[in-house]
Amino acid sequence: MAQADVLLSTDDRLLRNASRHQGVIGIVVDNPVTWLMNVLQA
């Protein structure tokens, strides 16, 4: 079974719901632009 570290989405409703239920879903859900900026800064 494949596993992912992050789910990238531009859907604002999905991002809001994912942040509310972060502990339940067990994966990081982020906006692609925000995620890329964070990765490039690290």
MDAnalysis code that builds the backbone (N, CA, C; Angstrom):
import MDAnalysis as mda
import numpy as np

u = mda.Universe.empty(126, n_residues=42, atom_resindex=np.repeat(np.arange(42), 3), trajectory=True)
u.add_TopologyAttr("name", ["N", "CA", "C"] * 42)
u.add_TopologyAttr("resid", np.arange(1, 43))
u.add_TopologyAttr("resname", ["MET", "ALA", "GLN", "ALA", "ASP", "VAL", "LEU", "LEU", "SER", "THR", "ASP", "ASP", "ARG", "LEU", "LEU", "ARG", "ASN", "ALA", "SER", "ARG", "HIS", "GLN", "GLY", "VAL", "ILE", "GLY", "ILE", "VAL", "VAL", "ASP", "ASN", "PRO", "VAL", "THR", "TRP", "LEU", "MET", "ASN", "VAL", "LEU", "GLN", "ALA"])
u.atoms.positions = np.array([
    [0.836, -1.161, 0.000],
    [0.000, 0.000, 0.000],
    [0.891, 1.237, 0.000],
    [0.534, 2.195, -0.830],
    [1.299, 3.438, -0.908],
    [0.935, 4.362, 0.248],
    [1.897, 5.145, 0.667],
    [1.666, 6.128, 1.721],
    [2.190, 7.474, 1.255],
    [1.537, 8.521, 1.685],
    [1.947, 9.880, 1.325],
    [2.252, 10.659, 2.594],
    [3.146, 11.611, 2.487],
    [3.481, 12.475, 3.618],
    [2.625, 13.731, 3.638],
    [2.170, 14.148, 2.462],
    [1.413, 15.400, 2.367],
    [0.415, 15.299, 1.217],
    [-0.732, 15.941, 1.394],
    [-1.747, 16.059, 0.350],
    [-1.828, 17.533, -0.002],
    [-1.580, 17.865, -1.258],
    [-1.616, 19.250, -1.697],
    [-2.932, 19.508, -2.416],
    [-3.580, 20.614, -2.054],
    [-4.873, 20.940, -2.647],
    [-5.059, 22.447, -2.673],
    [-5.768, 22.918, -3.682],
    [-6.127, 24.332, -3.756],
    [-7.572, 24.551, -3.327],
    [-8.253, 23.518, -2.906],
    [-9.646, 23.590, -2.476],
    [-9.705, 24.138, -1.050],
    [-10.178, 25.377, -0.905],
    [-10.206, 26.027, 0.409],
    [-11.085, 25.284, 1.406],
    [-12.190, 24.735, 0.961],
    [-13.077, 24.000, 1.870],
    [-12.377, 22.746, 2.390],
    [-11.697, 22.044, 1.512],
    [-10.948, 20.855, 1.919],
    [-9.847, 21.227, 2.917],
    [-9.135, 22.307, 2.658],
    [-8.056, 22.734, 3.551],
    [-8.591, 23.102, 4.930],
    [-9.727, 23.805, 4.977],
    [-10.327, 24.163, 6.276],
    [-10.765, 22.922, 7.037],
    [-11.457, 22.011, 6.355],
    [-11.923, 20.787, 7.021],
    [-10.753, 19.925, 7.481],
    [-9.722, 19.849, 6.681],
    [-8.554, 19.044, 7.045],
    [-7.850, 19.625, 8.264],
    [-7.788, 20.952, 8.358],
    [-7.124, 21.547, 9.522],
    [-7.949, 21.315, 10.785],
    [-9.272, 21.270, 10.667],
    [-10.125, 20.992, 11.827],
    [-9.968, 19.562, 12.316],
    [-9.727, 18.631, 11.391],
    [-9.677, 17.201, 11.715],
    [-8.284, 16.629, 11.506],
    [-7.273, 17.431, 11.747],
    [-5.889, 17.047, 11.477],
    [-5.480, 15.770, 12.204],
    [-5.886, 15.603, 13.447],
    [-5.505, 14.422, 14.211],
    [-6.159, 13.152, 13.704],
    [-7.335, 13.279, 13.118],
    [-8.084, 12.116, 12.649],
    [-7.537, 11.594, 11.324],
    [-7.209, 12.505, 10.408],
    [-6.813, 12.056, 9.070],
    [-5.364, 11.573, 8.996],
    [-4.518, 12.067, 9.877],
    [-3.153, 11.554, 9.965],
    [-2.247, 11.895, 8.800],
    [-2.559, 12.945, 8.062],
    [-1.689, 13.382, 6.968],
    [-1.736, 14.905, 6.918],
    [-0.662, 15.505, 6.482],
    [-0.606, 16.958, 6.342],
    [-1.328, 17.337, 5.056],
    [-2.251, 18.268, 5.155],
    [-2.962, 18.792, 3.990],
    [-2.613, 20.263, 3.892],
    [-2.107, 20.681, 2.731],
    [-1.616, 22.048, 2.602],
    [-1.862, 22.565, 1.195],
    [-1.806, 23.886, 1.080],
    [-1.881, 24.546, -0.211],
    [-0.528, 24.354, -0.906],
    [-0.510, 24.075, -2.198],
    [0.770, 23.820, -2.882],
    [1.759, 24.987, -2.796],
    [1.269, 26.207, -2.892],
    [2.164, 27.369, -2.838],
    [2.761, 27.514, -1.441],
    [1.926, 27.387, -0.412],
    [2.393, 27.474, 0.968],
    [3.384, 26.364, 1.270],
    [3.076, 25.171, 0.831],
    [3.948, 24.018, 1.068],
    [5.313, 24.233, 0.404],
    [5.300, 24.702, -0.845],
    [6.557, 24.909, -1.565],
    [7.401, 25.995, -0.901],
    [6.769, 27.066, -0.468],
    [7.526, 28.119, 0.230],
    [8.170, 27.577, 1.488],
    [7.446, 26.749, 2.247],
    [8.006, 26.154, 3.472],
    [9.137, 25.186, 3.164],
    [9.009, 24.410, 2.108],
    [10.054, 23.452, 1.731],
    [11.318, 24.189, 1.284],
    [11.154, 25.244, 0.508],
    [12.317, 25.969, 0.027],
    [13.023, 26.746, 1.134],
    [12.310, 27.117, 2.185],
    [12.927, 27.830, 3.311],
    [13.690, 26.882, 4.228],
    [13.322, 25.612, 4.227],
    [13.959, 24.649, 5.136],
    [15.348, 24.279, 4.683],
])
